[in-house]
Amino acid sequence: MLERERIIEIVVAVSSVFLMLGAMMFIGSEYGGADSALSPEGGELLVGVIVGFILLLTAVGFVLAYLLNDPADGLDEDADAQNAA
């Protein structure tokens, strides 16, 4: 059985990917031409979605690392000991 933290990470990651795919599909349907070519405005929006996805996953990673860090793991003491040496 997977741990609680691992399940949270999986759900957040999959949700983020579905959000990005939905945004890409929306842009493709709204800014796609009759010949299946994407307009310049749509291309700019698509690049914006990709950059936003990268920033979103970075922020989610920091938040999950902060929220799921269990002081009982001893990770903080190990980091302090390495920094002191």
N, C-alpha and C positions, 0 to 999 in steps of 0.2 A: 504494500500500500504506500502511496506517495505521502510525503509529509505535507502538512498544512501550508507551509511557506512555499513549497514547490508548486502546489496547486494554484495558489494565488499568483505566482509568477507566470504560470502557463496561461491562466485565464486573462490576465492583463495583457500579455504579449499577443495572444490570439485576437483579443478584442481590438487592440491597436492595429493589427494587420487588416482585420475586416473593415475598420474605419477608413484606413488608407485605400483599400480596394474599392470601397463604396464611393469615396471621393473621386477616385480615378474614373470609375464607371460613370459617375454623374458628369464629370468634365467631358468625357468622351461623347456622351449622349447629347450634351448641350452645345458643345463647340465643335463637334465633328461635322464635316460636310457630307454632301451626297455621295462623294467618291471616297468616303472613309478617311479623308485627310483631316488632320486636326488644324484648326485655325491658329494663327500666331498668338492670339489672346489665350486660347486653350492651352497652347504649349507653355506659355508663361505660368498659367495657373497650375499646370501639371508639375512644373519645376518647383513651384511654391509648395505644392502638396508633398513632394518628396523631401524638400528641406524641412517642412513642418513635421513630417513623420520622423525624421532623424532627431530633431529637437524634442519631439514628444517622447520618443524612446529614451533619450538621454535623461530627461526630467523624470520619467517613470522609473528609470534605473536608480537615480539618486534617492527618490522617495521610497522605493521599495527597500533599498539598502539601509536607509535610516529607520524605517518602520519595522523591518523584519530582523534588525540586528538585536540579538538576544544577549544581554550582558552575561548571562550564565554560560555562554559558549567559551568565554575566556579569550575572545579575539582581541578585545581592547587591551588586555594585559600583555598579550604576545606582541602587539604593535608597540606598546610603550617600552617593553623590554628591548626590542630591536632598535628603537630610536635612541635609547639610553646608551647602548653599546657602541 
